[in-house]
Amino acid sequence: MSDEAAVDPLGERYGLAGVRDMREYAEALTRLLEQGRRERWTAVLSPEEAYAAAELLGQFAQLDPLAALNQLAASLASRLYSRLGA
């Protein structure tokens, strides 16, 4: 497999491939989050996987609560918990 083939296709698919720093990454993820609020969604995780992801996002968010990426992690964790009924 070539290096070009190993490029993250999801990063390209979701507009994350061209980001240059953490600020741009947080902005790109925020755009995806807003897009996800407008579009229909389908379950891609089991409830157990979603709960584990929410726990990890919440722990990451607590490391630096004022950082943009950490605030996004907190928002995603909150949304996951909400959808899980927690």
Backbone torsions as a table, in degrees:
resi	resn	phi	psi	omega
1	MET	NA	131.5	-179.9
2	SER	-78.2	164.2	177.7
3	ASP	-61.9	-36.5	179.9
4	GLU	-64.3	-36.7	179.8
5	ALA	-72.0	-21.9	-178.0
6	ALA	-83.9	-5.2	178.6
7	VAL	-60.9	139.4	-177.1
8	ASP	-61.9	106.2	-179.7
9	PRO	-66.5	-28.0	177.5
10	LEU	-69.2	-35.3	176.4
11	GLY	-60.5	-42.2	177.2
12	GLU	-69.1	-43.7	-177.9
13	ARG	-60.3	-36.8	-175.9
14	TYR	-104.4	12.8	175.1
15	GLY	75.5	25.2	-178.6
16	LEU	-102.9	-6.7	-173.6
17	ALA	-69.5	-32.1	-174.6
18	GLY	-95.8	9.3	-177.9
19	VAL	-72.1	146.0	-176.0
20	ARG	-104.8	-23.0	-177.4
21	ASP	-153.0	179.2	-176.1
22	MET	-64.4	-33.8	178.8
23	ARG	-63.6	-47.1	179.2
24	GLU	-65.0	-36.5	178.3
25	TYR	-63.2	-44.7	178.7
26	ALA	-63.4	-40.5	178.5
27	GLU	-64.3	-42.4	179.3
28	ALA	-64.3	-42.0	178.2
29	LEU	-66.8	-35.7	177.3
30	THR	-64.1	-41.4	176.3
31	ARG	-61.1	-42.2	177.9
32	LEU	-63.3	-39.6	178.3
33	LEU	-61.7	-45.3	178.5
34	GLU	-64.0	-40.7	178.1
35	GLN	-63.0	-39.8	179.4
36	GLY	-64.9	-27.6	177.9
37	ARG	-72.6	-24.5	-177.5
38	ARG	-92.4	-25.4	-173.7
39	GLU	-101.4	157.7	174.7
40	ARG	-66.8	151.9	-178.9
41	TRP	-129.0	158.7	175.2
42	THR	-127.3	151.8	-179.3
43	ALA	-72.1	127.7	175.8
44	VAL	-118.9	-5.7	178.7
45	LEU	-125.7	149.7	171.3
46	SER	-74.1	162.0	176.9
47	PRO	-57.2	-35.8	179.7
48	GLU	-66.9	-42.2	178.1
49	GLU	-66.0	-40.1	179.7
50	ALA	-64.6	-40.3	178.7
51	TYR	-64.8	-42.8	178.4
52	ALA	-63.2	-41.2	178.3
53	ALA	-63.8	-41.7	179.1
54	ALA	-63.1	-40.2	178.1
55	GLU	-62.0	-46.3	-179.5
56	LEU	-66.0	-41.7	177.5
57	LEU	-62.2	-41.6	179.1
58	GLY	-63.8	-40.8	177.7
59	GLN	-65.0	-41.8	177.7
60	PHE	-62.8	-42.2	-177.7
61	ALA	-60.8	-32.0	-177.1
62	GLN	-76.4	-14.5	-178.8
63	LEU	-65.2	-39.1	179.3
64	ASP	-151.4	80.6	-171.4
65	PRO	-57.6	-20.1	-177.4
66	LEU	-92.4	-11.6	-179.8
67	ALA	-72.4	144.2	-176.1
68	ALA	-59.5	-45.0	-179.0
69	LEU	-66.1	-36.4	179.0
70	ASN	-69.9	-36.0	176.2
71	GLN	-66.0	-37.8	176.3
72	LEU	-64.8	-41.7	177.5
73	ALA	-60.3	-41.2	178.2
74	ALA	-63.7	-41.0	178.6
75	SER	-64.1	-43.8	178.7
76	LEU	-65.2	-42.0	177.8
77	ALA	-60.3	-43.4	178.9
78	SER	-61.1	-43.4	179.3
79	ARG	-64.6	-40.5	178.1
80	LEU	-63.9	-46.9	178.5
81	TYR	-59.1	-41.7	-179.5
82	SER	-61.6	-45.5	-179.6
83	ARG	-69.3	-26.1	177.7
84	LEU	-83.0	-9.3	-178.8
85	GLY	78.9	20.5	-179.2
86	ALA	-88.7	NA	NA
